[in-house]
Amino acid sequence: MFKAKVLVKRRPSILDPQGKAIEIGANHLGLTNVKNTRIGKFIEFDVDVKDKSKAEKEVNLYCNKLLSNPIMEDYEFTLEEVK
């Protein structure tokens, strides 16, 4: 079994309205050095297979079909074997 940790982020060319709103809030709090805020998603789950290549294939499929929007977002992941 493997523990998958996935980070989904908007592509740099895509506007991030959530990040912009948070950055405006930071400026209102006096945090004027905060720039280029981007919001992402962190997702963690188990993949119940014994072979790492099968786990990678399953995580890629899961990310492409459900966890990310391939038009607007990129993702990266790590796998840790759980014993």
Buried (B, 14 or more C-beta within 10 A) or exposed (E): EBBBBBBBBBEEEEEBEEBBEBBEEBEEEEEEEEEEBBEBEEBEEEBEBEEEEEBBEBBEEBBEEEBBEEEBBBBEBEBEEEE
